[in-house]
Amino acid sequence: MIKKKIKLPKVSFILLTLNGGGGVRKCIESLKKQNYPLNLIDLVVVDNGSGDDSVKIAKSLGARVFVHPEGNLYSNWVRGLHKVKGEFVFYLEQDIVLRGRNFIKEMIRPLLVDDRLMATFTKEWPNKDMNWAPRFLSYHYAQCDPLLEMLFLPVEKSFVEKHTGYVVCKYKDKKIPPGVRMFYRIKYLKKTPNWTTKNYFDHDFVINCVRSGFPYFAYVPEPGYYHYHARDLWHLIQKRTRNM
């Protein structure tokens, strides 16, 4: 828990949407249930031109919504980045639900006490209503399958300091672990090429941070989130093929 004497900062979330009304509602509701002042939560939704009620739902739940049908997953994340008002920012998708009520507090606590940290990241947890394929992959903190896991540095290899509730990691250029959905410190992002890029690419984003002199991150396993990114095994195979 964050001590009361530490002033709570405004935090931002970017939610990308496209014809996922039901998921949009679940995602935003999990954010609104957080044990964190609602006036300090800034939610930016960037919609890719939905034909369903995604935009309507997002607006009804208090989000600031921007519609960019000409964009894509990568360019719209960057568009959202330049709309945020918080000191820290986390990237969501319409198939993500935050786990528990203390996600924000636990994720930003390391950032508030350690100025070295560029960002924090957490575990993708299994949930009983998921398909068996993503539930199985949750043996790995970033839901990597065994083949994909072989291509990355194990996160344990980056550990340099253990603290209560989190571990400090130090990355070296391209030798980074998977798990790149992070709670970034905006002040430091502005000092990297990520602030002026037109497209967001998962691992390149982290590599740019390291190359800009920000190699420290923190793994905070407990908060976590549920990522419903695969409907079934075939859908998972399609996504892995795309990623490869």
Order of alpha helices (4+ residues) and beta strands (2+ residues): beta-alpha-beta-alpha-beta-alpha-beta-beta-alpha-beta-alpha-alpha-beta-beta-beta-alpha-alpha-beta-beta-alpha
